[in-house]
Amino acid sequence: MKKILLTLFILTNTLVAFAQADPDSYVKVGGPVPPFKFEIEKGKTVNIADYKGKVVLINLFATWCPPCNVELPLAQKEIWDQYKDNKNFAFFVFGREEGWEKLVPYKAKKGFTFPILPDADRSIFSKFAKQSIPRNILIDENGKIIYQSMGYEESEFKTLVKIIQDKLSTLSTK
């Protein structure tokens, strides 16, 4: 009986430890960005590795997602408008399970100027997670994930903006 209780205690503590991390995430901060290709414009495919040397922000969203629709206008104003001309920065927003036919009018209606790209089959999303949006993944110039978040919280978003600012400031002084 003591062995059973001890085993249950160890198992419970192990599960609690794993629950504190994002169990839905396939990638970890400090690890490399997984390889993938994507359409940068209709009919033109690029590889995420093509952006090595830049700080890259990937946002995973859906047009129907309420927190995504709170976050993206802030991303436009506080990230894209600030850094779109910085040669060391790239920003890609991927519409989970959505194609060009839905994303082009959505982008125009919302007045967004950053790239909103299709991930109709979840092939990109599935490199990072099983579920839950919005998600932000920040990749350094060496292709290493340096930050990631799930969901939208004002304080978390401010942290992301600060990390981007600091990272790009460091790169501009090199």
C-alpha positions as CSV (number, residue, x, y, z in Angstrom):
1,M,0.0,0.0,0.0
2,K,2.9,2.4,0.8
3,K,4.5,1.7,-2.5
4,I,1.2,2.5,-4.3
5,L,0.8,5.8,-2.4
6,L,4.4,6.7,-3.1
7,T,4.0,6.0,-6.8
8,L,0.8,8.1,-6.9
9,F,2.5,10.9,-5.1
10,I,5.5,10.9,-7.5
11,L,3.2,10.6,-10.5
12,T,1.0,13.5,-9.3
13,N,4.0,15.8,-8.6
14,T,5.4,14.9,-12.1
15,L,2.1,15.9,-13.7
16,V,1.9,19.1,-11.7
17,A,5.5,20.0,-12.9
18,F,4.6,19.4,-16.5
19,A,1.3,21.4,-16.2
20,Q,3.2,24.5,-15.2
21,A,4.9,24.6,-18.7
22,D,2.8,25.1,-21.8
23,P,1.9,21.4,-22.5
24,D,0.5,22.5,-25.8
25,S,3.7,23.8,-27.2
26,Y,6.0,21.7,-29.4
27,V,8.8,24.2,-29.4
28,K,10.7,25.6,-26.4
29,V,12.4,28.9,-25.7
30,G,16.1,28.3,-26.3
31,G,15.5,25.8,-29.0
32,P,15.7,26.3,-32.8
33,V,12.7,27.4,-34.9
34,P,11.4,24.3,-36.8
35,P,12.0,24.3,-40.5
36,F,9.1,25.3,-42.7
37,K,8.1,26.9,-46.0
38,F,5.3,29.4,-46.5
39,E,3.7,31.5,-49.2
40,I,5.0,35.1,-48.7
41,E,2.6,36.2,-51.5
42,K,0.3,34.2,-53.6
43,G,2.4,31.8,-55.7
44,K,5.7,32.7,-54.1
45,T,7.1,30.4,-51.5
46,V,10.0,31.1,-49.1
47,N,11.7,29.2,-46.3
48,I,11.8,30.5,-42.7
49,A,15.6,29.8,-42.9
50,D,15.8,32.6,-45.5
51,Y,15.2,35.0,-42.6
52,K,18.3,34.0,-40.6
53,G,20.1,37.1,-39.5
54,K,16.9,38.9,-38.7
55,V,14.7,39.0,-35.5
56,V,11.5,37.3,-36.7
57,L,8.1,37.6,-35.0
58,I,5.6,34.9,-35.9
59,N,2.0,35.4,-34.8
60,L,-0.5,32.5,-35.2
61,F,-4.1,33.7,-35.2
62,A,-7.6,33.2,-36.8
63,T,-9.9,35.9,-38.1
64,W,-12.8,34.6,-35.9
65,C,-10.7,34.7,-32.7
66,P,-11.7,37.5,-30.2
67,P,-8.3,37.8,-28.4
68,C,-6.5,37.8,-31.8
69,N,-8.7,40.7,-32.9
70,V,-7.7,42.6,-29.7
71,E,-4.0,41.8,-30.2
72,L,-3.5,42.4,-33.9
73,P,-4.3,46.2,-33.9
74,L,-1.8,46.6,-31.1
75,A,0.8,44.6,-33.1
76,Q,0.1,47.0,-36.0
77,K,0.6,50.1,-33.9
78,E,3.3,49.0,-31.4
79,I,5.4,46.6,-33.4
80,W,4.9,46.8,-37.2
81,D,4.6,50.6,-37.4
82,Q,7.7,50.9,-35.3
83,Y,9.9,48.3,-36.9
84,K,8.6,47.7,-40.5
85,D,11.6,49.6,-42.0
86,N,14.2,47.9,-39.8
87,K,16.3,45.7,-42.0
88,N,16.9,43.4,-39.0
89,F,13.2,42.6,-38.4
90,A,10.5,40.5,-40.0
91,F,6.9,39.9,-38.9
92,F,4.6,37.2,-40.2
93,V,1.1,36.6,-39.2
94,F,-0.4,33.2,-40.1
95,G,-4.1,32.6,-40.4
96,R,-4.8,29.1,-39.0
97,E,-7.1,27.2,-41.3
98,E,-7.6,30.2,-43.5
99,G,-6.5,30.9,-47.1
100,W,-5.9,33.9,-49.2
101,E,-9.6,34.3,-50.1
102,K,-10.4,35.0,-46.5
103,L,-7.2,36.8,-45.3
104,V,-6.9,39.4,-48.1
105,P,-10.4,40.9,-47.4
106,Y,-9.8,40.6,-43.7
107,K,-6.5,42.5,-43.9
108,A,-8.1,45.2,-46.1
109,K,-11.1,45.6,-43.8
110,K,-8.9,45.9,-40.7
111,G,-6.4,48.2,-42.4
112,F,-3.4,46.0,-41.4
113,T,-0.2,46.6,-43.4
114,F,1.9,43.7,-42.1
115,P,2.0,40.3,-43.9
116,I,-1.0,38.1,-43.1
117,L,-0.4,34.7,-44.7
118,P,-2.3,31.5,-45.1
119,D,-1.9,28.4,-43.1
120,A,-5.0,26.7,-44.5
121,D,-3.9,23.1,-43.6
122,R,-2.4,24.0,-40.2
123,S,1.0,22.8,-41.4
124,I,2.8,25.8,-39.9
125,F,0.7,26.0,-36.7
126,S,1.3,22.3,-36.1
127,K,5.1,22.9,-36.0
128,F,4.4,25.0,-32.9
129,A,1.3,23.7,-31.1
130,K,-1.7,21.5,-31.0
131,Q,-4.3,24.2,-30.2
132,S,-4.8,27.7,-28.6
133,I,-4.4,31.1,-30.3
134,P,-3.2,33.7,-30.5
135,R,0.4,32.7,-30.2
136,N,3.6,34.7,-30.6
137,I,7.0,33.2,-31.3
138,L,10.0,35.5,-31.3
139,I,13.1,34.2,-33.1
140,D,16.6,35.7,-32.8
141,E,19.0,36.4,-35.7
142,N,20.5,32.9,-35.2
143,G,17.2,31.1,-35.6
144,K,16.7,30.4,-31.9
145,I,13.4,30.9,-30.1
146,I,13.8,33.6,-27.5
147,Y,10.2,34.2,-26.5
148,Q,6.8,32.7,-26.9
149,S,3.4,33.4,-25.6
150,M,-0.1,31.9,-25.8
151,G,-3.3,33.9,-25.6
152,Y,-3.5,37.7,-25.2
153,E,-2.7,39.5,-22.0
154,E,-1.7,43.2,-22.0
155,S,1.3,42.7,-19.7
156,E,2.5,39.8,-21.8
157,F,2.2,41.8,-25.0
158,K,4.2,44.7,-23.4
159,T,6.9,42.2,-22.5
160,L,7.0,41.0,-26.1
161,V,7.3,44.6,-27.4
162,K,10.1,45.4,-24.9
163,I,12.1,42.2,-25.9
164,I,11.8,43.2,-29.6
165,Q,12.9,46.8,-28.9
166,D,15.9,45.6,-26.8
167,K,16.9,42.9,-29.3
168,L,16.8,45.3,-32.3
169,S,18.6,47.9,-30.4
170,T,21.4,45.4,-29.6
171,L,21.6,44.4,-33.3
172,S,21.8,48.0,-34.5
173,T,24.8,48.6,-32.4
174,K,26.7,45.6,-33.8
